[in-house]
């Protein structure tokens, strides 16, 4: 009988020792390992490298476990806090936005201010909102000052302008009427008074007894009128025109006001009216 020999006395096969394969570090591990190493001072790294094997192995295990377990949590909290504080810092230190900057000044000519209607000299009616909103402060002041004027105030302004322009015109013509320009400008028929006086006395240069328009036929006639001043004559002629020649044209007056009539008389009178129109004396 053959003897069977069992070399494996304890009936246990040879034990294979399996060494666990080191797990490949994930991306997070690599990142945090690099982060840890990059922030460790150089002298500390040298101390770890030169330390005894047991100490070095201890710190390697400690740093590895810390990097895998604790560091991701701390780093996440740190990144959140850092991101929040960084956003706050960026907000506080951001330069002015376009909304904070003053609007650019547009150099342009101020628009003409429309003259809008006035009710009772106080309330302004039919004022478009876009017109009011686009006015500058200066334009609003001018507009309101104009809009709140009463008819009497406006008439006084027109009269003042008329007197100034009429005075300059009479000076150029070397007319003695410059002395009574205020009286002439206030007459109802002041244009026609000046026109007739140009035909009868060349704008007051050939007056007799201060009668500068031949009222009363001729000097020495019973109907001839004498005046103490040229201002009195101007007022009397204005009353005569209102009474007898209201709304008459020069052509119609020719031969009635002056007998027997003359074309030169009409032409001389019209010359003054044309001068006033050309100079915009109203």
Backbone as CSV, one residue per row, in Angstrom:
resi,resn,N_x,N_y,N_z,CA_x,CA_y,CA_z,C_x,C_y,C_z
1,UNK,0.883,-1.178,0.000,0.000,0.000,0.000,0.904,1.206,0.000
2,UNK,0.497,1.971,-0.853,1.289,3.186,-0.955,0.884,4.149,0.146
3,UNK,1.839,4.789,0.651,1.582,5.772,1.739,1.383,7.137,1.112
4,UNK,0.255,7.672,1.450,-0.067,9.014,0.929,0.496,10.042,1.877
5,UNK,1.238,10.897,1.331,1.842,11.940,2.182,1.172,13.277,1.877
6,UNK,0.682,13.861,2.865,0.041,15.183,2.718,1.005,16.233,3.192
7,UNK,1.580,16.837,2.220,2.548,17.870,2.588,1.891,19.067,3.227
8,UNK,0.644,19.190,2.958,-0.068,20.316,3.577,-0.682,19.802,4.860
9,UNK,0.107,19.794,5.910,-0.239,19.111,7.144,-1.551,19.596,7.711
10,UNK,-1.760,20.904,7.782,-2.965,21.444,8.432,-4.132,21.553,7.469
11,UNK,-3.984,20.868,6.335,-5.061,20.858,5.328,-5.453,22.246,4.837
12,UNK,-4.615,23.160,4.998,-4.887,24.528,4.521,-3.914,24.843,3.414
13,UNK,-4.476,25.157,2.329,-3.618,25.505,1.193,-2.805,26.758,1.494
14,UNK,-1.801,26.871,0.699,-0.956,28.049,0.893,-1.778,29.329,0.765
15,UNK,-1.618,30.179,1.734,-2.402,31.436,1.783,-1.756,32.481,0.902
16,UNK,-2.548,32.945,0.055,-2.071,34.052,-0.785,-2.373,35.384,-0.111
17,UNK,-1.381,36.141,-0.012,-1.547,37.468,0.628,-1.858,38.489,-0.466
18,UNK,-3.034,39.051,-0.332,-3.466,40.054,-1.317,-3.232,41.445,-0.756
19,UNK,-2.430,42.117,-1.411,-2.196,43.509,-1.022,-3.204,44.408,-1.715
20,UNK,-3.904,45.190,-0.918,-4.917,46.083,-1.556,-4.264,47.087,-2.496
21,UNK,-4.826,47.123,-3.636,-4.303,48.103,-4.604,-4.643,49.511,-4.146
22,UNK,-3.682,50.348,-4.220,-3.972,51.742,-3.809,-4.987,52.380,-4.752
23,UNK,-5.935,52.963,-4.135,-6.975,53.623,-4.942,-6.398,54.859,-5.614
24,UNK,-6.801,54.939,-6.840,-6.364,56.131,-7.559,-7.055,57.365,-6.996
25,UNK,-6.301,58.349,-6.674,-6.944,59.565,-6.118,-7.830,60.238,-7.163
26,UNK,-8.983,60.535,-6.747,-9.892,61.260,-7.641,-9.381,62.676,-7.837
27,UNK,-10.078,63.366,-8.726,-9.638,64.736,-9.045,-9.623,65.631,-7.822
28,UNK,-10.630,65.419,-6.955,-10.682,66.253,-5.744,-9.477,66.015,-4.880
29,UNK,-9.066,64.691,-4.751,-7.905,64.390,-3.940,-6.667,65.067,-4.494
30,UNK,-6.506,64.976,-5.793,-5.327,65.601,-6.413,-5.304,67.086,-6.177
31,UNK,-6.488,67.686,-6.336,-6.557,69.142,-6.151,-6.180,69.530,-4.751
32,UNK,-6.760,68.794,-3.772,-6.502,69.184,-2.375,-5.110,68.797,-1.924
33,UNK,-4.578,67.708,-2.494,-3.186,67.383,-2.190,-2.272,68.519,-2.652
34,UNK,-2.520,68.943,-3.892,-1.713,70.057,-4.411,-1.900,71.294,-3.578
35,UNK,-3.171,71.510,-3.143,-3.435,72.698,-2.334,-2.695,72.650,-1.027
36,UNK,-2.692,71.444,-0.417,-2.009,71.320,0.873,-0.516,71.526,0.703
37,UNK,0.046,70.813,-0.314,1.496,70.890,-0.505,1.927,72.302,-0.877
38,UNK,1.113,72.976,-1.704,1.498,74.332,-2.140,1.480,75.323,-1.007
39,UNK,0.751,75.017,0.046,0.661,75.961,1.159,1.534,75.534,2.350
40,UNK,2.258,74.414,2.210,3.161,73.992,3.288,4.505,74.681,3.090
41,UNK,5.027,75.309,4.107,6.326,75.969,3.959,7.412,74.989,3.575
42,UNK,8.444,75.515,2.937,9.512,74.666,2.439,10.247,73.945,3.572
43,UNK,10.448,74.661,4.688,11.164,74.041,5.800,10.359,72.901,6.395
44,UNK,9.018,72.988,6.318,8.187,71.910,6.848,8.294,70.675,5.968
45,UNK,8.332,70.890,4.644,8.476,69.755,3.735,9.805,69.042,3.959
46,UNK,10.875,69.825,4.163,12.177,69.217,4.416,12.161,68.391,5.689
47,UNK,11.444,68.915,6.700,11.365,68.183,7.959,10.652,66.862,7.778
48,UNK,9.639,66.852,6.951,8.895,65.618,6.716,9.743,64.620,5.945
49,UNK,10.450,65.094,4.929,11.287,64.209,4.118,12.410,63.597,4.948
50,UNK,13.029,64.401,5.819,14.175,63.960,6.614,13.777,63.257,7.907
51,UNK,12.478,63.195,8.162,12.039,62.562,9.404,12.226,61.060,9.313
52,UNK,12.277,60.351,10.486,12.381,58.891,10.474,11.225,58.282,9.720
53,UNK,11.409,57.041,9.325,10.388,56.373,8.498,9.062,56.300,9.187
54,UNK,9.076,55.940,10.514,7.797,55.829,11.212,7.087,57.167,11.281
55,UNK,7.863,58.195,11.618,7.241,59.546,11.716,6.740,60.009,10.369
56,UNK,7.558,59.785,9.356,7.161,60.211,8.015,5.910,59.486,7.568
57,UNK,5.846,58.151,7.883,4.660,57.386,7.495,3.422,57.882,8.242
58,UNK,3.636,58.266,9.499,2.502,58.777,10.285,1.931,60.057,9.665
59,UNK,2.824,60.944,9.350,2.353,62.225,8.795,1.790,62.059,7.401
60,UNK,2.327,61.118,6.655,1.764,60.858,5.332,0.340,60.354,5.450
61,UNK,0.152,59.366,6.390,-1.210,58.852,6.597,-2.140,59.938,7.104
62,UNK,-1.617,60.766,8.015,-2.454,61.851,8.571,-2.858,62.847,7.487
63,UNK,-1.866,63.271,6.714,-2.178,64.255,5.671,-3.097,63.665,4.624
64,UNK,-2.922,62.349,4.322,-3.779,61.723,3.315,-5.219,61.635,3.810
65,UNK,-5.376,61.186,5.027,-6.734,61.088,5.591,-7.377,62.464,5.746
66,UNK,-6.574,63.420,6.178,-7.115,64.782,6.337,-7.567,65.350,4.995
67,UNK,-6.689,65.093,3.982,-7.028,65.617,2.666,-8.280,64.978,2.112
68,UNK,-8.485,63.694,2.413,-9.646,62.991,1.862,-10.920,63.256,2.645
69,UNK,-10.814,63.393,3.953,-12.026,63.460,4.780,-12.365,64.878,5.222
70,UNK,-11.406,65.593,5.770,-11.706,66.881,6.384,-11.526,68.039,5.422
71,UNK,-10.435,67.995,4.658,-10.112,69.147,3.824,-11.195,69.506,2.827
72,UNK,-11.854,68.528,2.154,-12.920,68.935,1.217,-14.019,69.738,1.882
73,UNK,-14.361,69.346,3.120,-15.433,70.085,3.809,-14.976,71.496,4.125
74,UNK,-13.763,71.590,4.725,-13.259,72.915,5.067,-13.065,73.783,3.825
75,UNK,-12.552,73.129,2.800,-12.305,73.904,1.582,-13.606,74.389,0.962
76,UNK,-14.640,73.561,1.003,-15.933,73.980,0.446,-16.490,75.173,1.187
77,UNK,-16.436,75.087,2.528,-16.909,76.228,3.341,-16.078,77.459,3.048
78,UNK,-14.762,77.248,2.928,-13.878,78.382,2.648,-14.197,79.032,1.306
79,UNK,-14.425,78.190,0.292,-14.725,78.730,-1.031,-16.044,79.492,-1.048
80,UNK,-17.036,78.979,-0.324,-18.325,79.690,-0.255,-18.162,81.050,0.383
81,UNK,-17.443,81.056,1.546,-17.240,82.330,2.242,-16.409,83.278,1.393
82,UNK,-15.356,82.717,0.765,-14.491,83.560,-0.064,-15.257,84.141,-1.254
83,UNK,-16.108,83.319,-1.864,-16.897,83.807,-2.987,-17.856,84.912,-2.581
84,UNK,-18.491,84.745,-1.420,-19.438,85.769,-0.940,-18.718,87.083,-0.650
85,UNK,-17.580,86.962,0.100,-16.831,88.181,0.427,-16.243,88.819,-0.822
86,UNK,-15.807,87.976,-1.761,-15.266,88.535,-2.998,-16.306,89.287,-3.795
87,UNK,-17.530,88.749,-3.829,-18.608,89.449,-4.524,-18.939,90.778,-3.881
88,UNK,-18.960,90.787,-2.526,-19.218,92.037,-1.823,-18.132,93.064,-2.107
89,UNK,-16.884,92.623,-2.090,-15.777,93.536,-2.353,-15.856,94.105,-3.770
90,UNK,-16.167,93.242,-4.728,-16.263,93.699,-6.121,-17.386,94.704,-6.277
91,UNK,-18.494,94.463,-5.583,-19.630,95.396,-5.682,-19.295,96.759,-5.119
92,UNK,-18.619,96.737,-3.937,-18.293,98.007,-3.288,-17.236,98.780,-4.038
93,UNK,-16.375,98.085,-4.766,-15.274,98.757,-5.456,-15.504,98.928,-6.940
94,UNK,-16.706,98.593,-7.398,-17.013,98.765,-8.815,-17.141,100.245,-9.119
95,UNK,-16.587,100.673,-10.242,-16.685,102.069,-10.635,-18.109,102.411,-10.988
96,UNK,-18.377,103.667,-11.123,-19.721,104.144,-11.420,-20.231,103.540,-12.715
97,UNK,-21.465,103.194,-12.705,-22.094,102.710,-13.920,-22.555,103.883,-14.757
98,UNK,-23.036,103.583,-15.943,-23.528,104.644,-16.817,-24.711,105.355,-16.207
99,UNK,-25.497,104.608,-15.396,-26.650,105.250,-14.769,-26.220,106.273,-13.745
100,UNK,-25.014,106.040,-13.088,-24.545,106.990,-12.086,-23.927,108.223,-12.713
101,UNK,-23.463,108.110,-13.933,-22.787,109.226,-14.567,-23.797,110.252,-15.034
102,UNK,-23.428,111.540,-14.931,-24.352,112.578,-15.405,-24.572,112.494,-16.889
103,UNK,-25.769,112.836,-17.310,-26.101,112.782,-18.734,-25.258,113.787,-19.500
104,UNK,-24.783,113.431,-20.679,-23.956,114.361,-21.459,-24.745,115.584,-21.866
105,UNK,-24.080,116.723,-21.804,-24.716,117.975,-22.182,-24.709,118.113,-23.702
106,UNK,-25.870,118.282,-24.269,-25.996,118.412,-25.714,-26.042,119.897,-26.056
107,UNK,-25.031,120.325,-26.763,-24.959,121.734,-27.132,-25.831,121.963,-28.363
108,UNK,-26.866,122.683,-28.163,-27.760,122.976,-29.271,-28.436,124.300,-29.015
109,UNK,-28.951,124.853,-30.061,-29.662,126.110,-29.938,-30.991,125.883,-29.251
110,UNK,-31.350,126.745,-28.276,-32.636,126.549,-27.604,-33.786,126.679,-28.573
111,UNK,-34.716,125.763,-28.432,-35.874,125.774,-29.323,-36.730,127.003,-29.065
112,UNK,-37.358,127.469,-30.127,-38.236,128.628,-29.990,-39.388,128.287,-29.060
113,UNK,-39.703,129.212,-28.176,-40.744,128.979,-27.190,-42.088,129.329,-27.801
114,UNK,-42.973,128.352,-27.896,-44.283,128.650,-28.491,-45.110,129.531,-27.580
115,UNK,-45.810,130.454,-28.176,-46.710,131.311,-27.417,-48.058,130.625,-27.347
116,UNK,-48.387,130.118,-26.189,-49.611,129.365,-26.010,-50.699,130.263,-25.444
117,UNK,-51.956,129.897,-25.668,-53.062,130.763,-25.252,-53.146,130.919,-23.743
118,UNK,-53.687,132.050,-23.330,-53.827,132.366,-21.916,-55.296,132.610,-21.613
119,UNK,-55.765,132.070,-20.521,-57.149,132.256,-20.101,-57.155,133.204,-18.914
120,UNK,-57.768,134.352,-19.073,-57.881,135.349,-18.010,-56.520,135.794,-17.491
121,UNK,-55.497,135.677,-18.311,-54.181,136.145,-17.903,-53.504,135.267,-16.875
122,UNK,-54.088,134.151,-16.481,-53.506,133.317,-15.428,-53.369,131.874,-15.875
123,UNK,-54.468,131.231,-16.235,-54.447,129.802,-16.558,-54.001,129.592,-17.992
124,UNK,-53.037,128.719,-18.180,-52.537,128.417,-19.510,-53.248,127.184,-20.026
125,UNK,-53.843,127.277,-21.197,-54.613,126.164,-21.753,-53.902,125.573,-22.944
126,UNK,-54.239,124.331,-23.237,-53.725,123.622,-24.416,-52.207,123.578,-24.465
127,UNK,-51.586,123.275,-23.335,-50.136,123.194,-23.277,-49.714,121.734,-23.420
128,UNK,-49.075,121.337,-24.512,-48.634,119.940,-24.662,-47.595,119.583,-23.604
129,UNK,-47.717,118.391,-23.042,-46.793,117.964,-22.005,-45.363,117.872,-22.523
130,UNK,-45.190,117.385,-23.769,-43.840,117.236,-24.282,-43.145,118.579,-24.441
131,UNK,-43.919,119.628,-24.705,-43.322,120.964,-24.820,-42.833,121.441,-23.465
132,UNK,-43.661,121.276,-22.435,-43.284,121.724,-21.103,-42.103,120.928,-20.559
133,UNK,-42.108,119.605,-20.735,-41.065,118.763,-20.176,-39.715,119.014,-20.826
134,UNK,-39.688,119.466,-22.070,-38.433,119.675,-22.782,-37.906,121.098,-22.656
135,UNK,-38.584,121.936,-21.919,-38.115,123.302,-21.717,-37.064,123.345,-20.609
136,UNK,-36.066,124.196,-20.780,-35.110,124.448,-19.708,-35.750,125.382,-18.692
137,UNK,-35.075,125.560,-17.552,-35.600,126.456,-16.520,-35.726,127.875,-17.065
138,UNK,-34.719,128.298,-17.840,-34.766,129.651,-18.397,-35.940,129.807,-19.361
139,UNK,-36.162,128.780,-20.191,-37.272,128.839,-21.135,-38.614,128.855,-20.420
140,UNK,-38.717,128.078,-19.343,-39.961,128.073,-18.579,-40.227,129.441,-17.959
141,UNK,-39.169,130.071,-17.437,-39.344,131.407,-16.851,-39.828,132.397,-17.898
142,UNK,-39.208,132.340,-19.085,-39.607,133.263,-20.146,-41.030,132.975,-20.596
143,UNK,-41.332,131.683,-20.762,-42.664,131.308,-21.221,-43.747,131.729,-20.232
144,UNK,-43.522,131.450,-18.946,-44.530,131.806,-17.950,-44.688,133.313,-17.840
145,UNK,-43.559,134.020,-17.931,-43.650,135.476,-17.884,-44.466,136.010,-19.053
146,UNK,-44.314,135.367,-20.224,-45.074,135.787,-21.400,-46.529,135.344,-21.300
147,UNK,-46.733,134.111,-20.815,-48.091,133.563,-20.783,-48.982,134.264,-19.774
148,UNK,-48.381,134.775,-18.703,-49.174,135.395,-17.645,-49.398,136.891,-17.861
149,UNK,-48.949,137.394,-18.991,-49.158,138.822,-19.264,-50.613,139.080,-19.618
150,UNK,-51.123,140.164,-19.121,-52.482,140.582,-19.473,-52.464,141.265,-20.831
151,UNK,-53.607,141.389,-21.483,-53.646,142.109,-22.758,-53.115,143.528,-22.640
152,UNK,-53.370,144.165,-21.517,-52.865,145.530,-21.323,-51.339,145.553,-21.288
153,UNK,-50.760,144.565,-20.634,-49.298,144.495,-20.571,-48.695,144.269,-21.949
154,UNK,-49.299,143.393,-22.718,-48.794,143.126,-24.059,-48.927,144.346,-24.961
155,UNK,-50.031,145.052,-24.824,-50.223,146.259,-25.630,-49.200,147.326,-25.269
156,UNK,-48.868,147.434,-23.988,-47.871,148.409,-23.556,-46.502,148.070,-24.146
157,UNK,-46.189,146.786,-24.208,-44.915,146.384,-24.806,-44.874,146.687,-26.297
158,UNK,-45.963,146.375,-27.004,-46.007,146.683,-28.440,-45.879,148.178,-28.685
159,UNK,-46.511,148.967,-27.827,-46.448,150.417,-27.991,-45.027,150.935,-27.787
160,UNK,-44.326,150.368,-26.803,-42.955,150.792,-26.545,-42.049,150.466,-27.732
161,UNK,-42.249,149.283,-28.319,-41.453,148.901,-29.488,-41.773,149.815,-30.661
162,UNK,-43.052,150.115,-30.845,-43.451,150.998,-31.946,-42.819,152.372,-31.801
163,UNK,-42.821,152.906,-30.600,-42.256,154.239,-30.382,-40.767,154.258,-30.698
164,UNK,-40.064,153.218,-30.276,-38.631,153.179,-30.535,-38.314,153.122,-32.018
165,UNK,-38.994,152.244,-32.750,-38.741,152.125,-34.191,-39.183,153.372,-34.943
166,UNK,-40.314,153.936,-34.541,-40.820,155.129,-35.228,-39.899,156.325,-35.008
167,UNK,-39.326,156.423,-33.836,-38.408,157.515,-33.558,-37.174,157.436,-34.447
168,UNK,-36.648,156.227,-34.633,-35.490,156.059,-35.501,-35.830,156.424,-36.948
169,UNK,-37.012,156.041,-37.384,-37.433,156.347,-38.760,-37.551,157.853,-38.977
170,UNK,-38.179,158.536,-38.047,-38.368,159.991,-38.190,-37.040,160.736,-38.105
171,UNK,-36.103,160.184,-37.324,-34.775,160.800,-37.272,-34.093,160.712,-38.624
172,UNK,-34.200,159.560,-39.261,-33.590,159.400,-40.571,-34.211,160.351,-41.589
173,UNK,-35.489,160.579,-41.475,-36.175,161.490,-42.394,-36.004,162.955,-42.004
174,UNK,-35.321,163.183,-40.870,-35.107,164.540,-40.343,-36.433,165.282,-40.175
175,UNK,-37.391,164.563,-39.639,-38.730,165.111,-39.437,-38.838,165.728,-38.042
176,UNK,-39.482,166.889,-37.926,-39.713,167.493,-36.603,-40.699,166.684,-35.754
177,UNK,-41.317,165.678,-36.362,-42.250,164.841,-35.606,-41.551,163.976,-34.560
178,UNK,-40.224,163.962,-34.576,-39.486,163.214,-33.545,-39.890,163.708,-32.163
179,UNK,-40.215,165.005,-32.073,-40.564,165.594,-30.776,-41.922,165.113,-30.267
180,UNK,-42.783,164.660,-31.164,-44.115,164.231,-30.735,-44.337,162.743,-31.058
181,UNK,-43.240,161.967,-31.084,-43.354,160.568,-31.461,-44.250,159.786,-30.515
182,UNK,-44.233,160.119,-29.225,-45.092,159.402,-28.273,-46.564,159.626,-28.584
183,UNK,-46.912,160.880,-28.918,-48.308,161.189,-29.250,-48.723,160.483,-30.533
184,UNK,-47.866,160.536,-31.563,-48.190,159.903,-32.842,-48.389,158.389,-32.692
185,UNK,-47.500,157.739,-31.942,-47.551,156.282,-31.815,-48.806,155.809,-31.089
186,UNK,-49.418,156.657,-30.266,-50.593,156.257,-29.497,-51.905,156.536,-30.213
187,UNK,-51.856,157.179,-31.385,-53.083,157.482,-32.118,-53.661,156.223,-32.760
188,UNK,-54.965,156.213,-32.913,-55.627,155.065,-33.525,-55.260,154.929,-34.991
189,UNK,-55.188,156.048,-35.714,-54.872,156.043,-37.147,-53.488,156.648,-37.379
190,UNK,-52.509,156.259,-36.555,-51.203,156.904,-36.607,-50.499,156.715,-37.955
191,UNK,-50.681,155.576,-38.602,-50.050,155.373,-39.903,-50.608,156.330,-40.950
192,UNK,-51.928,156.465,-40.964,-52.552,157.338,-41.953,-52.256,158.802,-41.677
193,UNK,-52.115,159.182,-40.406,-51.739,160.562,-40.055,-50.372,160.882,-40.633
194,UNK,-49.420,159.946,-40.472,-48.086,160.164,-41.015,-48.107,160.186,-42.544
195,UNK,-48.898,159.298,-43.151,-48.953,159.223,-44.619,-49.492,160.527,-45.206
196,UNK,-50.600,161.049,-44.653,-51.181,162.294,-45.176,-50.253,163.473,-44.930
197,UNK,-49.583,163.476,-43.781,-48.685,164.596,-43.487,-47.504,164.619,-44.454
198,UNK,-47.117,163.447,-44.962,-46.033,163.429,-45.939,-46.482,164.054,-47.252
199,UNK,-47.735,163.834,-47.621,-48.264,164.440,-48.858,-48.482,165.932,-48.698
200,UNK,-48.884,166.388,-47.493,-49.254,167.789,-47.281,-48.101,168.670,-46.818
201,UNK,-47.134,168.094,-46.028,-46.080,168.944,-45.468,-44.717,168.241,-45.374
202,UNK,-44.527,167.129,-46.106,-43.264,166.374,-46.094,-42.870,166.028,-44.652
203,UNK,-43.764,165.301,-44.001,-43.557,164.838,-42.613,-43.265,165.997,-41.659
204,UNK,-44.082,167.076,-41.810,-44.019,168.181,-40.852,-42.967,169.219,-41.113
205,UNK,-42.285,169.165,-42.263,-41.252,170.147,-42.542,-41.842,171.461,-43.051
206,UNK,-43.093,171.449,-43.578,-43.715,172.664,-44.106,-45.111,172.827,-43.501
207,UNK,-45.134,173.105,-42.267,-46.398,173.272,-41.553,-46.681,174.778,-41.391
208,UNK,-47.966,175.103,-41.331,-48.370,176.511,-41.114,-49.299,176.534,-39.913
209,UNK,-48.902,177.329,-38.892,-49.652,177.369,-37.631,-49.792,175.956,-37.018
210,UNK,-48.710,175.204,-37.162,-48.675,173.805,-36.669,-49.726,172.913,-37.309
211,UNK,-50.319,173.390,-38.408,-51.252,172.568,-39.180,-50.445,171.889,-40.280
212,UNK,-50.218,170.592,-40.133,-49.301,169.876,-41.033,-50.023,168.995,-42.046
213,UNK,-51.358,169.133,-42.167,-52.077,168.295,-43.144,-53.133,169.070,-43.919
214,UNK,-53.074,170.410,-43.855,-53.979,171.243,-44.661,-55.432,171.154,-44.243
215,UNK,-55.715,170.977,-42.977,-57.113,170.926,-42.536,-57.679,172.359,-42.597
216,UNK,-58.767,172.532,-43.369,-59.402,173.854,-43.490,-59.051,174.548,-44.786
217,UNK,-58.885,173.806,-45.862,-58.643,174.312,-47.218,-57.232,174.883,-47.336
218,UNK,-57.022,176.080,-46.820,-55.714,176.710,-46.949,-55.600,177.828,-45.913
219,UNK,-54.338,178.242,-45.632,-54.179,179.318,-44.647,-54.945,180.572,-45.065
220,UNK,-55.627,181.218,-44.134,-56.429,182.403,-44.399,-57.870,182.090,-44.688
221,UNK,-58.186,180.829,-45.014,-59.572,180.448,-45.266,-60.309,180.382,-43.931
222,UNK,-61.621,180.727,-43.926,-62.375,180.693,-42.654,-62.355,179.322,-41.958
223,UNK,-62.172,178.256,-42.741,-62.166,176.905,-42.163,-60.766,176.440,-41.747
224,UNK,-59.787,177.291,-42.023,-58.421,176.897,-41.680,-58.253,176.787,-40.165
225,UNK,-57.523,175.719,-39.733,-57.372,175.465,-38.307,-55.931,175.735,-37.869
226,UNK,-55.839,176.522,-36.781,-54.548,176.795,-36.166,-54.409,175.920,-34.903
227,UNK,-53.169,175.525,-34.638,-52.910,174.666,-33.464,-51.728,175.240,-32.687
228,UNK,-51.822,175.088,-31.373,-50.734,175.589,-30.535,-49.500,174.694,-30.614
229,UNK,-49.715,173.435,-30.852,-48.599,172.487,-30.970,-48.898,171.483,-32.081
230,UNK,-47.860,170.853,-32.543,-48.039,169.807,-33.546,-48.747,168.593,-32.944
231,UNK,-48.577,168.378,-31.669,-49.271,167.269,-31.016,-50.774,167.478,-31.062
232,UNK,-51.227,168.740,-30.881,-52.662,169.040,-30.955,-53.185,168.801,-32.369
233,UNK,-52.385,169.187,-33.365,-52.799,168.913,-34.749,-52.953,167.408,-34.999
234,UNK,-51.992,166.599,-34.552,-52.039,165.158,-34.795,-53.295,164.538,-34.176
235,UNK,-53.650,164.971,-32.993,-54.854,164.432,-32.340,-56.123,164.842,-33.097
236,UNK,-56.140,166.086,-33.598,-57.325,166.558,-34.321,-57.504,165.814,-35.636
237,UNK,-56.417,165.575,-36.365,-56.510,164.835,-37.612,-56.953,163.388,-37.354
238,UNK,-56.492,162.794,-36.271,-56.908,161.424,-35.929,-58.416,161.373,-35.668
239,UNK,-58.955,162.398,-34.994,-60.407,162.444,-34.761,-61.173,162.631,-36.057
240,UNK,-60.635,163.455,-36.981,-61.293,163.689,-38.260,-61.331,162.405,-39.105
241,UNK,-60.234,161.669,-39.105,-60.188,160.412,-39.863,-61.186,159.396,-39.303
242,UNK,-61.314,159.346,-38.002,-62.254,158.415,-37.379,-63.696,158.815,-37.678
243,UNK,-63.929,160.122,-37.758,-65.299,160.601,-37.942,-65.757,160.540,-39.400
244,UNK,-64.900,160.957,-40.354,-65.364,161.104,-41.736,-64.721,160.130,-42.718
245,UNK,-63.513,159.642,-42.421,-62.800,158.827,-43.416,-62.435,157.435,-42.882
246,UNK,-63.211,156.941,-41.967,-62.928,155.633,-41.403,-63.046,154.543,-42.475
247,UNK,-62.023,153.733,-42.599,-61.970,152.621,-43.550,-61.886,153.085,-45.010
248,UNK,-61.515,154.344,-45.221,-61.330,154.811,-46.586,-59.891,154.488,-47.028
249,UNK,-59.754,154.222,-48.323,-58.419,154.065,-48.891,-57.902,155.431,-49.320
250,UNK,-56.593,155.505,-49.587,-56.010,156.760,-50.042,-56.576,157.167,-51.402
251,UNK,-56.829,156.175,-52.257,-57.397,156.470,-53.570,-58.789,157.086,-53.433
252,UNK,-59.567,156.591,-52.482,-60.916,157.132,-52.285,-60.874,158.515,-51.660
253,UNK,-59.921,158.756,-50.794,-59.784,160.072,-50.157,-59.282,161.126,-51.135
254,UNK,-58.503,160.677,-52.113,-57.943,161.619,-53.080,-59.060,162.309,-53.863
255,UNK,-59.074,163.642,-53.817,-60.109,164.430,-54.486,-61.229,164.794,-53.548
256,UNK,-61.314,164.150,-52.376,-62.321,164.501,-51.367,-61.647,165.227,-50.219
257,UNK,-60.638,164.549,-49.646,-59.888,165.218,-48.590,-59.114,166.393,-49.178
258,UNK,-58.517,166.187,-50.353,-57.765,167.234,-51.034,-58.409,167.508,-52.398
259,UNK,-58.712,168.705,-52.639,-59.344,169.074,-53.895,-58.387,169.932,-54.696
260,UNK,-58.289,169.639,-55.981,-59.053,168.693,-56.818,-58.511,167.274,-56.825
261,UNK,-57.486,166.983,-56.034,-56.888,165.655,-56.023,-55.613,165.603,-56.841
262,UNK,-54.743,164.639,-56.553,-53.467,164.531,-57.266,-52.898,163.132,-57.070
263,UNK,-52.340,162.589,-58.176,-51.684,161.283,-58.062,-50.436,161.354,-57.186
264,UNK,-49.740,162.479,-57.252,-48.556,162.639,-56.412,-48.922,162.591,-54.923
265,UNK,-50.101,163.112,-54.651,-50.573,163.086,-53.260,-50.700,161.630,-52.784
266,UNK,-51.266,160.775,-53.598,-51.432,159.347,-53.245,-50.071,158.663,-53.153
267,UNK,-49.184,158.938,-54.104,-47.874,158.298,-54.114,-47.042,158.674,-52.892
268,UNK,-47.079,159.959,-52.522,-46.310,160.412,-51.361,-46.824,159.756,-50.078
269,UNK,-48.149,159.617,-49.977,-48.735,158.985,-48.794,-48.378,157.493,-48.750
270,UNK,-48.468,156.812,-49.899,-48.157,155.384,-49.940,-46.687,155.100,-49.644
271,UNK,-45.815,156.053,-49.945,-44.396,155.855,-49.683,-44.134,155.653,-48.195
272,UNK,-44.826,156.440,-47.387,-44.663,156.294,-45.934,-45.189,154.938,-45.464
273,UNK,-46.346,154.540,-45.964,-46.913,153.250,-45.561,-45.985,152.093,-45.936
274,UNK,-45.355,152.213,-47.100,-44.420,151.163,-47.521,-43.181,151.135,-46.641
275,UNK,-42.694,152.331,-46.244,-41.534,152.399,-45.333,-41.837,151.737,-44.000
276,UNK,-43.017,152.013,-43.473,-43.394,151.425,-42.177,-43.523,149.892,-42.278
277,UNK,-44.056,149.437,-43.393,-44.207,147.994,-43.593,-42.837,147.322,-43.731
278,UNK,-41.955,147.955,-44.476,-40.615,147.388,-44.682,-39.834,147.304,-43.378
279,UNK,-39.986,148.294,-42.533,-39.267,148.327,-41.245,-40.002,147.565,-40.140
280,UNK,-41.147,146.988,-40.501,-41.950,146.225,-39.539,-42.323,147.068,-38.317
281,UNK,-42.732,148.309,-38.602,-43.226,149.198,-37.535,-44.725,149.041,-37.491
282,UNK,-45.205,148.369,-36.443,-46.641,148.084,-36.339,-47.220,148.651,-35.035
